[in-house]
Amino acid sequence: MPVALTDDMKDKLDHALENGNPCLFAVVGPDGYPSMSYRGSLMVYDNDHLAYWDRTLHGAIASTKENPKVSALFRDPAARVMWRFYGDVVAHHADGAIRDAVMARTRQRELDADPERKGIAVMIRVNKVLERGAVLMERESEHPGRC
């Protein structure tokens, strides 16, 4: 089953911050331990990518240079929805069309915390999505026969 992020995911993630449901984002820190933070700007960028506006330029973004594996948890208790996204950070865009597109879709509240617009766009290629612990969608292995 291929990864095909849905319109419902797009809508819920786009409004997560103002609805009080920012996504919990996890990376593996340089010390080998998981590191988690909230991402109010995490969005469905296209059919198989998430993106977010990174305004801190340290912590999570620094960790993805060493280990691109990330996960994000979205939970909306009122809608009884919970998705876990697993993927790889594939690009950090400090300038250009993708940065502009992510910034244009980032919620104003997040942009207000970056008045000088020093942030960058981070793209995440989604490999798997779980819903309530069950695999909802998963990218086919690029290396058949390998574990």
N, CA, C and O atoms as a GROMACS GRO file, in nm:
protein
  588
    1MET      N    1   0.084  -0.117   0.000
    1MET     CA    2   0.000   0.000   0.000
    1MET      C    3   0.089   0.124   0.000
    1MET      O    4   0.165   0.144   0.094
    2PRO      N    5   0.081   0.206  -0.100
    2PRO     CA    6   0.169   0.323  -0.111
    2PRO      C    7   0.130   0.432  -0.010
    2PRO      O    8   0.020   0.431   0.045
    3VAL      N    9   0.221   0.523   0.012
    3VAL     CA   10   0.192   0.639   0.096
    3VAL      C   11   0.115   0.739   0.010
    3VAL      O   12   0.161   0.779  -0.096
    4ALA      N   13   0.000   0.778   0.058
    4ALA     CA   14  -0.084   0.878  -0.008
    4ALA      C   15  -0.155   0.957   0.101
    4ALA      O   16  -0.265   0.922   0.143
    5LEU      N   17  -0.092   1.063   0.147
    5LEU     CA   18  -0.147   1.143   0.255
    5LEU      C   19  -0.279   1.204   0.211
    5LEU      O   20  -0.294   1.247   0.096
    6THR      N   21  -0.375   1.206   0.301
    6THR     CA   22  -0.513   1.238   0.265
    6THR      C   23  -0.547   1.386   0.287
    6THR      O   24  -0.474   1.459   0.355
    7ASP      N   25  -0.658   1.427   0.229
    7ASP     CA   26  -0.708   1.563   0.251
    7ASP      C   27  -0.744   1.584   0.398
    7ASP      O   28  -0.726   1.694   0.450
    8ASP      N   29  -0.795   1.480   0.464
    8ASP     CA   30  -0.827   1.490   0.606
    8ASP      C   31  -0.700   1.516   0.687
    8ASP      O   32  -0.701   1.597   0.779
    9MET      N   33  -0.591   1.447   0.654
    9MET     CA   34  -0.463   1.471   0.722
    9MET      C   35  -0.418   1.614   0.698
    9MET      O   36  -0.374   1.683   0.791
   10LYS      N   37  -0.427   1.659   0.575
   10LYS     CA   38  -0.387   1.796   0.541
   10LYS      C   39  -0.468   1.896   0.622
   10LYS      O   40  -0.411   1.987   0.682
   11ASP      N   41  -0.597   1.880   0.626
   11ASP     CA   42  -0.684   1.973   0.698
   11ASP      C   43  -0.653   1.973   0.847
   11ASP      O   44  -0.641   2.079   0.909
   12LYS      N   45  -0.640   1.855   0.905
   12LYS     CA   46  -0.617   1.847   1.050
   12LYS      C   47  -0.479   1.900   1.088
   12LYS      O   48  -0.466   1.970   1.188
   13LEU      N   49  -0.376   1.870   1.011
   13LEU     CA   50  -0.244   1.921   1.042
   13LEU      C   51  -0.236   2.072   1.018
   13LEU      O   52  -0.173   2.143   1.095
   14ASP      N   53  -0.301   2.120   0.913
   14ASP     CA   54  -0.299   2.264   0.885
   14ASP      C   55  -0.362   2.345   0.998
   14ASP      O   56  -0.325   2.461   1.018
   15HIS      N   57  -0.455   2.287   1.070
   15HIS     CA   58  -0.524   2.359   1.177
   15HIS      C   59  -0.488   2.308   1.317
   15HIS      O   60  -0.555   2.343   1.415
   16ALA      N   61  -0.386   2.228   1.325
   16ALA     CA   62  -0.349   2.166   1.453
   16ALA      C   63  -0.314   2.268   1.560
   16ALA      O   64  -0.358   2.256   1.674
   17LEU      N   65  -0.237   2.368   1.525
   17LEU     CA   66  -0.191   2.465   1.625
   17LEU      C   67  -0.308   2.543   1.684
   17LEU      O   68  -0.321   2.552   1.806
   18GLU      N   69  -0.392   2.600   1.598
   18GLU     CA   70  -0.503   2.679   1.652
   18GLU      C   71  -0.608   2.593   1.721
   18GLU      O   72  -0.686   2.645   1.802
   19ASN      N   73  -0.612   2.464   1.691
   19ASN     CA   74  -0.705   2.374   1.759
   19ASN      C   75  -0.647   2.315   1.887
   19ASN      O   76  -0.711   2.234   1.954
   20GLY      N   77  -0.525   2.357   1.921
   20GLY     CA   78  -0.462   2.309   2.044
   20GLY      C   79  -0.404   2.170   2.034
   20GLY      O   80  -0.386   2.102   2.135
   21ASN      N   81  -0.372   2.127   1.910
   21ASN     CA   82  -0.318   1.993   1.888
   21ASN      C   83  -0.187   1.995   1.809
   21ASN      O   84  -0.176   1.928   1.707
   22PRO      N   85  -0.087   2.072   1.855
   22PRO     CA   86   0.038   2.071   1.778
   22PRO      C   87   0.098   1.931   1.774
   22PRO      O   88   0.076   1.851   1.865
   23CYS      N   89   0.172   1.903   1.670
   23CYS     CA   90   0.231   1.770   1.653
   23CYS      C   91   0.354   1.756   1.742
   23CYS      O   92   0.431   1.850   1.760
   24LEU      N   93   0.370   1.637   1.795
   24LEU     CA   94   0.490   1.602   1.869
   24LEU      C   95   0.588   1.543   1.768
   24LEU      O   96   0.554   1.448   1.696
   25PHE      N   97   0.706   1.598   1.762
   25PHE     CA   98   0.806   1.563   1.660
   25PHE      C   99   0.925   1.501   1.730
   25PHE      O  100   0.973   1.555   1.830
   26ALA      N  101   0.975   1.388   1.680
   26ALA     CA  102   1.086   1.318   1.744
   26ALA      C  103   1.200   1.294   1.645
   26ALA      O  104   1.180   1.257   1.530
   27VAL      N  105   1.321   1.315   1.696
   27VAL     CA  106   1.445   1.285   1.623
   27VAL      C  107   1.534   1.206   1.716
   27VAL      O  108   1.505   1.193   1.835
   28VAL      N  109   1.642   1.153   1.663
   28VAL     CA  110   1.743   1.090   1.746
   28VAL      C  111   1.855   1.192   1.765
   28VAL      O  112   1.918   1.236   1.669
   29GLY      N  113   1.879   1.228   1.892
   29GLY     CA  114   1.981   1.328   1.922
   29GLY      C  115   2.121   1.273   1.903
   29GLY      O  116   2.139   1.153   1.886
   30PRO      N  117   2.220   1.361   1.907
   30PRO     CA  118   2.359   1.319   1.888
   30PRO      C  119   2.408   1.222   1.995
   30PRO      O  120   2.507   1.151   1.975
   31ASP      N  121   2.339   1.221   2.110
   31ASP     CA  122   2.377   1.129   2.216
   31ASP      C  123   2.308   0.994   2.202
   31ASP      O  124   2.327   0.906   2.287
   32GLY      N  125   2.229   0.976   2.095
   32GLY     CA  126   2.162   0.849   2.070
   32GLY      C  127   2.025   0.837   2.134
   32GLY      O  128   1.955   0.738   2.112
   33TYR      N  129   1.985   0.935   2.212
   33TYR     CA  130   1.855   0.933   2.276
   33TYR      C  131   1.751   1.005   2.191
   33TYR      O  132   1.784   1.098   2.117
   34PRO      N  133   1.625   0.961   2.200
   34PRO     CA  134   1.520   1.034   2.130
   34PRO      C  135   1.507   1.175   2.188
   34PRO      O  136   1.526   1.196   2.308
   35SER      N  137   1.475   1.268   2.102
   35SER     CA  138   1.451   1.406   2.143
   35SER      C  139   1.320   1.449   2.082
   35SER      O  140   1.299   1.433   1.962
   36MET      N  141   1.231   1.503   2.164
   36MET     CA  142   1.098   1.540   2.116
   36MET      C  143   1.073   1.689   2.137
   36MET      O  144   1.122   1.751   2.231
   37SER      N  145   0.995   1.744   2.045
   37SER     CA  146   0.953   1.883   2.055
   37SER      C  147   0.821   1.899   1.982
   37SER      O  148   0.784   1.815   1.900
   38TYR      N  149   0.751   2.006   2.012
   38TYR     CA  150   0.626   2.033   1.942
   38TYR      C  151   0.654   2.112   1.815
   38TYR      O  152   0.741   2.199   1.812
   39ARG      N  153   0.579   2.081   1.711
   39ARG     CA  154   0.589   2.152   1.584
   39ARG      C  155   0.450   2.205   1.550
   39ARG      O  156   0.362   2.129   1.512
   40GLY      N  157   0.433   2.335   1.563
   40GLY     CA  158   0.306   2.397   1.529
   40GLY      C  159   0.289   2.420   1.382
   40GLY      O  160   0.180   2.453   1.336
   41SER      N  161   0.397   2.405   1.306
   41SER     CA  162   0.390   2.432   1.162
   41SER      C  163   0.396   2.306   1.076
   41SER      O  164   0.404   2.317   0.953
   42LEU      N  165   0.392   2.188   1.137
   42LEU     CA  166   0.398   2.066   1.056
   42LEU      C  167   0.276   2.060   0.964
   42LEU      O  168   0.163   2.081   1.008
   43MET      N  169   0.301   2.031   0.838
   43MET     CA  170   0.194   2.031   0.737
   43MET      C  171   0.213   1.917   0.639
   43MET      O  172   0.324   1.866   0.622
   44VAL      N  173   0.104   1.877   0.574
   44VAL     CA  174   0.112   1.788   0.460
   44VAL      C  175   0.154   1.876   0.342
   44VAL      O  176   0.080   1.966   0.302
   45TYR      N  177   0.271   1.849   0.288
   45TYR     CA  178   0.321   1.932   0.177
   45TYR      C  179   0.265   1.884   0.044
   45TYR      O  180   0.219   1.963  -0.039
   46ASP      N  181   0.271   1.752   0.024
   46ASP     CA  182   0.216   1.692  -0.097
   46ASP      C  183   0.176   1.549  -0.065
   46ASP      O  184   0.164   1.512   0.052
   47ASN      N  185   0.156   1.470  -0.165
   47ASN     CA  186   0.104   1.334  -0.149
   47ASN      C  187   0.187   1.245  -0.056
   47ASN      O  188   0.131   1.159   0.012
   48ASP      N  189   0.317   1.266  -0.050
   48ASP     CA  190   0.399   1.179   0.034
   48ASP      C  191   0.507   1.252   0.113
   48ASP      O  192   0.606   1.192   0.155
   49HIS      N  193   0.489   1.383   0.133
   49HIS     CA  194   0.584   1.460   0.212
   49HIS      C  195   0.513   1.545   0.317
   49HIS      O  196   0.407   1.603   0.292
   50LEU      N  197   0.573   1.551   0.433
   50LEU     CA  198   0.538   1.650   0.533
   50LEU      C  199   0.644   1.759   0.525
   50LEU      O  200   0.752   1.737   0.470
   51ALA      N  201   0.613   1.874   0.578
   51ALA     CA  202   0.711   1.983   0.584
   51ALA      C  203   0.683   2.063   0.710
   51ALA      O  204   0.574   2.057   0.766
   52TYR      N  205   0.783   2.138   0.754
   52TYR     CA  206   0.761   2.232   0.864
   52TYR      C  207   0.860   2.347   0.853
   52TYR      O  208   0.964   2.337   0.788
   53TRP      N  209   0.824   2.456   0.919
   53TRP     CA  210   0.907   2.575   0.924
   53TRP      C  211   0.993   2.565   1.049
   53TRP      O  212   0.940   2.566   1.160
   54ASP      N  213   1.125   2.555   1.032
   54ASP     CA  214   1.215   2.547   1.146
   54ASP      C  215   1.274   2.684   1.171
   54ASP      O  216   1.356   2.733   1.093
   55ARG      N  217   1.233   2.746   1.280
   55ARG     CA  218   1.278   2.881   1.310
   55ARG      C  219   1.390   2.884   1.413
   55ARG      O  220   1.449   2.989   1.437
   56THR      N  221   1.419   2.768   1.475
   56THR     CA  222   1.522   2.766   1.578
   56THR      C  223   1.661   2.736   1.522
   56THR      O  224   1.762   2.783   1.574
   57LEU      N  225   1.665   2.657   1.415
   57LEU     CA  226   1.790   2.622   1.346
   57LEU      C  227   1.891   2.551   1.436
   57LEU      O  228   2.011   2.559   1.413
   58HIS      N  229   1.842   2.482   1.536
   58HIS     CA  230   1.928   2.396   1.619
   58HIS      C  231   1.842   2.282   1.670
   58HIS      O  232   1.727   2.269   1.628
   59GLY      N  233   1.892   2.202   1.755
   59GLY     CA  234   1.812   2.093   1.811
   59GLY      C  235   1.773   1.990   1.706
   59GLY      O  236   1.858   1.916   1.656
   60ALA      N  237   1.644   1.987   1.673
   60ALA     CA  238   1.592   1.885   1.581
   60ALA      C  239   1.661   1.891   1.445
   60ALA      O  240   1.703   1.788   1.393
   61ILE      N  241   1.672   2.009   1.389
   61ILE     CA  242   1.730   2.022   1.255
   61ILE      C  243   1.876   1.978   1.255
   61ILE      O  244   1.922   1.915   1.160
   62ALA      N  245   1.949   2.011   1.360
   62ALA     CA  246   2.089   1.970   1.368
   62ALA      C  247   2.099   1.818   1.377
   62ALA      O  248   2.189   1.758   1.317
   63SER      N  249   2.008   1.756   1.452
   63SER     CA  250   2.011   1.610   1.467
   63SER      C  251   1.984   1.538   1.335
   63SER      O  252   2.038   1.430   1.312
   64THR      N  253   1.901   1.596   1.248
   64THR     CA  254   1.866   1.528   1.124
   64THR      C  255   1.981   1.525   1.024
   64THR      O  256   1.977   1.449   0.928
   65LYS      N  257   2.082   1.605   1.046
   65LYS     CA  258   2.200   1.600   0.959
   65LYS      C  259   2.278   1.471   0.984
   65LYS      O  260   2.339   1.416   0.892
   66GLU      N  261   2.276   1.424   1.108
   66GLU     CA  262   2.344   1.299   1.144
   66GLU      C  263   2.256   1.178   1.120
   66GLU      O  264   2.303   1.074   1.073
   67ASN      N  265   2.128   1.191   1.153
   67ASN     CA  266   2.034   1.080   1.139
   67ASN      C  267   1.902   1.136   1.088
   67ASN      O  268   1.831   1.202   1.164
   68PRO      N  269   1.868   1.113   0.962
   68PRO     CA  270   1.749   1.174   0.904
   68PRO      C  271   1.616   1.110   0.945
   68PRO      O  272   1.510   1.159   0.907
   69LYS      N  273   1.621   1.002   1.022
   69LYS     CA  274   1.498   0.934   1.064
   69LYS      C  275   1.422   1.019   1.165
   69LYS      O  276   1.479   1.064   1.265
   70VAL      N  277   1.293   1.042   1.139
   70VAL     CA  278   1.210   1.122   1.227
   70VAL      C  279   1.072   1.057   1.240
   70VAL      O  280   1.034   0.972   1.160
   71SER      N  281   1.000   1.100   1.341
   71SER     CA  282   0.860   1.061   1.353
   71SER      C  283   0.781   1.179   1.407
   71SER      O  284   0.836   1.268   1.473
   72ALA      N  285   0.653   1.179   1.377
   72ALA     CA  286   0.564   1.284   1.426
   72ALA      C  287   0.434   1.219   1.471
   72ALA      O  288   0.386   1.124   1.410
   73LEU      N  289   0.380   1.272   1.578
   73LEU     CA  290   0.255   1.222   1.634
   73LEU      C  291   0.153   1.334   1.629
   73LEU      O  292   0.176   1.443   1.681
   74PHE      N  293   0.040   1.306   1.566
   74PHE     CA  294  -0.074   1.399   1.567
   74PHE      C  295  -0.187   1.332   1.641
   74PHE      O  296  -0.220   1.217   1.614
   75ARG      N  297  -0.247   1.406   1.734
   75ARG     CA  298  -0.361   1.352   1.809
   75ARG      C  299  -0.465   1.461   1.825
   75ARG      O  300  -0.436   1.572   1.870
   76ASP      N  301  -0.587   1.428   1.787
   76ASP     CA  302  -0.702   1.516   1.805
   76ASP      C  303  -0.806   1.437   1.883
   76ASP      O  304  -0.884   1.362   1.824
   77PRO      N  305  -0.808   1.452   2.016
   77PRO     CA  306  -0.899   1.370   2.096
   77PRO      C  307  -1.046   1.396   2.065
   77PRO      O  308  -1.127   1.304   2.072
   78ALA      N  309  -1.081   1.518   2.031
   78ALA     CA  310  -1.221   1.548   2.001
   78ALA      C  311  -1.268   1.473   1.877
   78ALA      O  312  -1.382   1.426   1.872
   79ALA      N  313  -1.180   1.462   1.777
   79ALA     CA  314  -1.215   1.389   1.654
   79ALA      C  315  -1.183   1.241   1.663
   79ALA      O  316  -1.212   1.164   1.571
   80ARG      N  317  -1.122   1.199   1.776
   80ARG     CA  318  -1.082   1.060   1.797
   80ARG      C  319  -0.989   1.012   1.685
   80ARG      O  320  -1.006   0.904   1.629
   81VAL      N  321  -0.890   1.096   1.656
   81VAL     CA  322  -0.792   1.067   1.551
   81VAL      C  323  -0.653   1.071   1.611
   81VAL      O  324  -0.620   1.160   1.690
   82MET      N  325  -0.571   0.973   1.574
   82MET     CA  326  -0.430   0.974   1.611
   82MET      C  327  -0.350   0.909   1.499
   82MET      O  328  -0.373   0.793   1.464
   83TRP      N  329  -0.257   0.985   1.444
   83TRP     CA  330  -0.169   0.933   1.340
   83TRP      C  331  -0.024   0.946   1.386
   83TRP      O  332   0.014   1.045   1.447
   84ARG      N  333   0.055   0.844   1.354
   84ARG     CA  334   0.200   0.850   1.372
   84ARG      C  335   0.262   0.842   1.234
   84ARG      O  336   0.237   0.748   1.158
   85PHE      N  337   0.343   0.940   1.202
   85PHE     CA  338   0.412   0.948   1.074
   85PHE      C  339   0.559   0.914   1.096
   85PHE      O  340   0.621   0.962   1.191
   86TYR      N  341   0.615   0.830   1.008
   86TYR     CA  342   0.757   0.795   1.014
   86TYR      C  343   0.818   0.828   0.880
   86TYR      O  344   0.760   0.800   0.775
   87GLY      N  345   0.936   0.890   0.882
   87GLY     CA  346   0.998   0.925   0.755
   87GLY      C  347   1.141   0.968   0.771
   87GLY      O  348   1.203   0.951   0.876
   88ASP      N  349   1.192   1.024   0.663
   88ASP     CA  350   1.330   1.073   0.657
   88ASP      C  351   1.330   1.219   0.614
   88ASP      O  352   1.263   1.256   0.519
   89VAL      N  353   1.406   1.299   0.686
   89VAL     CA  354   1.426   1.436   0.640
   89VAL      C  355   1.509   1.427   0.513
   89VAL      O  356   1.617   1.369   0.512
   90VAL      N  357   1.457   1.486   0.406
   90VAL     CA  358   1.525   1.477   0.278
   90VAL      C  359   1.587   1.607   0.234
   90VAL      O  360   1.672   1.607   0.145
   91ALA      N  361   1.548   1.720   0.293
   91ALA     CA  362   1.606   1.847   0.249
   91ALA      C  363   1.580   1.957   0.350
   91ALA      O  364   1.476   1.959   0.417
   92HIS      N  365   1.675   2.047   0.360
   92HIS     CA  366   1.661   2.170   0.436
   92HIS      C  367   1.672   2.281   0.333
   92HIS      O  368   1.774   2.295   0.266
   93HIS      N  369   1.568   2.360   0.321
   93HIS     CA  370   1.565   2.465   0.218
   93HIS      C  371   1.579   2.601   0.283
   93HIS      O  372   1.485   2.653   0.344
   94ALA      N  373   1.698   2.660   0.269
   94ALA     CA  374   1.725   2.793   0.325
   94ALA      C  375   1.680   2.903   0.230
   94ALA      O  376   1.667   3.018   0.270
   95ASP      N  377   1.656   2.868   0.105
   95ASP     CA  378   1.605   2.965   0.008
   95ASP      C  379   1.540   2.891  -0.108
   95ASP      O  380   1.555   2.769  -0.121
   96GLY      N  381   1.470   2.963  -0.192
   96GLY     CA  382   1.410   2.903  -0.310
   96GLY      C  383   1.261   2.882  -0.300
   96GLY      O  384   1.196   2.922  -0.203
   97ALA      N  385   1.207   2.818  -0.402
   97ALA     CA  386   1.062   2.803  -0.418
   97ALA      C  387   0.999   2.717  -0.308
   97ALA      O  388   0.889   2.749  -0.262
   98ILE      N  389   1.066   2.610  -0.266
   98ILE     CA  390   1.008   2.525  -0.162
   98ILE      C  391   1.002   2.600  -0.030
   98ILE      O  392   0.902   2.593   0.041
   99ARG      N  393   1.109   2.670   0.004
   99ARG     CA  394   1.108   2.751   0.127
   99ARG      C  395   0.993   2.851   0.122
   99ARG      O  396   0.920   2.867   0.219
  100ASP      N  397   0.978   2.918   0.009
  100ASP     CA  398   0.872   3.018  -0.005
  100ASP      C  399   0.734   2.953   0.009
  100ASP      O  400   0.644   3.011   0.072
  101ALA      N  401   0.716   2.834  -0.049
  101ALA     CA  402   0.587   2.766  -0.043
  101ALA      C  403   0.554   2.722   0.100
  101ALA      O  404   0.441   2.737   0.145
  102VAL      N  405   0.654   2.669   0.172
  102VAL     CA  406   0.631   2.627   0.311
  102VAL      C  407   0.603   2.750   0.397
  102VAL      O  408   0.511   2.748   0.479
  103MET      N  409   0.680   2.856   0.379
  103MET     CA  410   0.658   2.977   0.458
  103MET      C  411   0.518   3.034   0.431
  103MET      O  412   0.452   3.081   0.524
  104ALA      N  413   0.472   3.031   0.306
  104ALA     CA  414   0.340   3.084   0.272
  104ALA      C  415   0.227   3.005   0.339
  104ALA      O  416   0.121   3.060   0.366
  105ARG      N  417   0.251   2.878   0.366
  105ARG     CA  418   0.147   2.794   0.429
  105ARG      C  419   0.164   2.783   0.580
  105ARG      O  420   0.079   2.724   0.647
  106THR      N  421   0.272   2.839   0.635
  106THR     CA  422   0.296   2.833   0.779
  106THR      C  423   0.201   2.929   0.850
  106THR      O  424   0.180   3.042   0.806
  107ARG      N  425   0.145   2.884   0.961
  107ARG     CA  426   0.050   2.964   1.037
  107ARG      C  427   0.117   3.092   1.086
  107ARG      O  428   0.234   3.091   1.123
  108GLN      N  429   0.042   3.200   1.084
  108GLN     CA  430   0.096   3.332   1.120
  108GLN      C  431   0.157   3.333   1.260
  108GLN      O  432   0.258   3.399   1.284
  109ARG      N  433   0.098   3.260   1.351
  109ARG     CA  434   0.150   3.252   1.488
  109ARG      C  435   0.294   3.202   1.490
  109ARG      O  436   0.376   3.253   1.567
  110GLU      N  437   0.325   3.105   1.406
  110GLU     CA  438   0.462   3.054   1.397
  110GLU      C  439   0.555   3.156   1.330
  110GLU      O  440   0.668   3.175   1.374
  111LEU      N  441   0.506   3.220   1.227
  111LEU     CA  442   0.588   3.321   1.158
  111LEU      C  443   0.614   3.441   1.248
  111LEU      O  444   0.721   3.502   1.241
  112ASP      N  445   0.517   3.476   1.332
  112ASP     CA  446   0.536   3.589   1.424
  112ASP      C  447   0.651   3.564   1.520
  112ASP      O  448   0.712   3.658   1.569
  113ALA      N  449   0.680   3.438   1.548
  113ALA     CA  450   0.792   3.402   1.635
  113ALA      C  451   0.926   3.407   1.560
  113ALA      O  452   1.031   3.385   1.620
  114ASP      N  453   0.921   3.434   1.431
  114ASP     CA  454   1.041   3.445   1.346
  114ASP      C  455   1.030   3.573   1.262
  114ASP      O  456   1.022   3.567   1.140
  115PRO      N  457   1.029   3.690   1.329
  115PRO     CA  458   1.004   3.815   1.257
  115PRO      C  459   1.107   3.847   1.148
  115PRO      O  460   1.074   3.915   1.051
  116GLU      N  461   1.228   3.799   1.163
  116GLU     CA  462   1.331   3.825   1.062
  116GLU      C  463   1.332   3.720   0.952
  116GLU      O  464   1.412   3.728   0.859
  117ARG      N  465   1.244   3.621   0.963
  117ARG     CA  466   1.230   3.514   0.864
  117ARG      C  467   1.364   3.444   0.838
  117ARG      O  468   1.404   3.422   0.724
  118LYS      N  469   1.431   3.409   0.947
  118LYS     CA  470   1.557   3.335   0.938
  118LYS      C  471   1.534   3.186   0.926
  118LYS      O  472   1.628   3.110   0.902
  119GLY      N  473   1.410   3.141   0.943
  119GLY     CA  474   1.378   3.000   0.940
  119GLY      C  475   1.402   2.936   0.805
  119GLY      O  476   1.426   3.003   0.704
  120ILE      N  477   1.395   2.804   0.807
  120ILE     CA  478   1.411   2.725   0.684
  120ILE      C  479   1.297   2.625   0.673
  120ILE      O  480   1.233   2.591   0.772
  121ALA      N  481   1.274   2.578   0.553
  121ALA     CA  482   1.175   2.474   0.529
  121ALA      C  483   1.244   2.339   0.540
  121ALA      O  484   1.355   2.320   0.489
  122VAL      N  485   1.179   2.247   0.607
  122VAL     CA  486   1.231   2.110   0.622
  122VAL      C  487   1.131   2.016   0.557
  122VAL      O  488   1.012   2.018   0.590
  123MET      N  489   1.178   1.934   0.465
  123MET     CA  490   1.094   1.837   0.396
  123MET      C  491   1.118   1.698   0.453
  123MET      O  492   1.231   1.658   0.479
  124ILE      N  493   1.009   1.625   0.473
  124ILE     CA  494   1.015   1.490   0.528
  124ILE      C  495   0.944   1.395   0.433
  124ILE      O  496   0.825   1.411   0.406
  125ARG      N  497   1.016   1.298   0.383
  125ARG     CA  498   0.957   1.194   0.297
  125ARG      C  499   0.894   1.090   0.388
  125ARG      O  500   0.964   1.022   0.464
  126VAL      N  501   0.762   1.077   0.381
  126VAL     CA  502   0.690   0.985   0.469
  126VAL      C  503   0.704   0.842   0.416
  126VAL      O  504   0.678   0.814   0.299
  127ASN      N  505   0.746   0.753   0.506
  127ASN     CA  506   0.762   0.613   0.471
  127ASN      C  507   0.651   0.524   0.526
  127ASN      O  508   0.621   0.418   0.471
  128LYS      N  509   0.590   0.570   0.636
  128LYS     CA  510   0.486   0.488   0.699
  128LYS      C  511   0.397   0.577   0.783
  128LYS      O  512   0.442   0.674   0.844
  129VAL      N  513   0.268   0.542   0.786
  129VAL     CA  514   0.171   0.610   0.872
  129VAL      C  515   0.094   0.503   0.949
  129VAL      O  516   0.041   0.408   0.892
  130LEU      N  517   0.088   0.521   1.081
  130LEU     CA  518   0.008   0.433   1.166
  130LEU      C  519  -0.114   0.509   1.215
  130LEU      O  520  -0.107   0.629   1.242
  131GLU      N  521  -0.225   0.438   1.226
  131GLU     CA  522  -0.345   0.494   1.286
  131GLU      C  523  -0.388   0.399   1.396
  131GLU      O  524  -0.422   0.284   1.371
  132ARG      N  525  -0.385   0.451   1.519
  132ARG     CA  526  -0.419   0.369   1.636
  132ARG      C  527  -0.337   0.239   1.641
  132ARG      O  528  -0.389   0.134   1.677
  133GLY      N  529  -0.210   0.248   1.604
  133GLY     CA  530  -0.120   0.135   1.612
  133GLY      C  531  -0.116   0.043   1.492
  133GLY      O  532  -0.028  -0.042   1.482
  134ALA      N  533  -0.211   0.059   1.400
  134ALA     CA  534  -0.214  -0.026   1.280
  134ALA      C  535  -0.157   0.051   1.162
  134ALA      O  536  -0.175   0.173   1.150
  135VAL      N  537  -0.087  -0.021   1.074
  135VAL     CA  538  -0.030   0.044   0.955
  135VAL      C  539  -0.144   0.087   0.864
  135VAL      O  540  -0.223   0.005   0.817
  136LEU      N  541  -0.150   0.217   0.840
  136LEU     CA  542  -0.252   0.274   0.752
  136LEU      C  543  -0.199   0.281   0.609
  136LEU      O  544  -0.272   0.254   0.513
  137MET      N  545  -0.071   0.318   0.596
  137MET     CA  546  -0.006   0.321   0.465
  137MET      C  547   0.144   0.309   0.487
  137MET      O  548   0.198   0.350   0.589
  138GLU      N  549   0.211   0.252   0.385
  138GLU     CA  550   0.355   0.230   0.397
  138GLU      C  551   0.418   0.228   0.259
  138GLU      O  552   0.365   0.167   0.166
  139ARG      N  553   0.530   0.295   0.248
  139ARG     CA  554   0.604   0.298   0.122
  139ARG      C  555   0.660   0.158   0.095
  139ARG      O  556   0.709   0.091   0.186
  140GLU      N  557   0.651   0.117  -0.029
  140GLU     CA  558   0.709  -0.012  -0.066
  140GLU      C  559   0.860  -0.006  -0.050
  140GLU      O  560   0.922   0.098  -0.075
  141SER      N  561   0.918  -0.115  -0.010
  141SER     CA  562   1.061  -0.121   0.011
  141SER      C  563   1.136  -0.090  -0.117
  141SER      O  564   1.102  -0.140  -0.224
  142GLU      N  565   1.237  -0.006  -0.104
  142GLU     CA  566   1.321   0.026  -0.219
  142GLU      C  567   1.428  -0.080  -0.240
  142GLU      O  568   1.500  -0.079  -0.339
  143HIS      N  569   1.438  -0.171  -0.144
  143HIS     CA  570   1.537  -0.277  -0.149
  143HIS      C  571   1.470  -0.411  -0.123
  143HIS      O  572   1.490  -0.468  -0.015
  144PRO      N  573   1.392  -0.463  -0.217
  144PRO     CA  574   1.323  -0.589  -0.195
  144PRO      C  575   1.420  -0.699  -0.154
  144PRO      O  576   1.531  -0.711  -0.206
  145GLY      N  577   1.375  -0.779  -0.058
  145GLY     CA  578   1.457  -0.891  -0.014
  145GLY      C  579   1.554  -0.856   0.098
  145GLY      O  580   1.616  -0.944   0.157
  146ARG      N  581   1.568  -0.725   0.126
  146ARG     CA  582   1.657  -0.685   0.235
  146ARG      C  583   1.576  -0.657   0.360
  146ARG      O  584   1.466  -0.604   0.352
  147CYS      N  585   1.630  -0.692   0.472
  147CYS     CA  586   1.563  -0.665   0.600
  147CYS      C  587   1.598  -0.530   0.650
  147CYS      O  588   1.552  -0.489   0.757
   0.00000   0.00000   0.00000
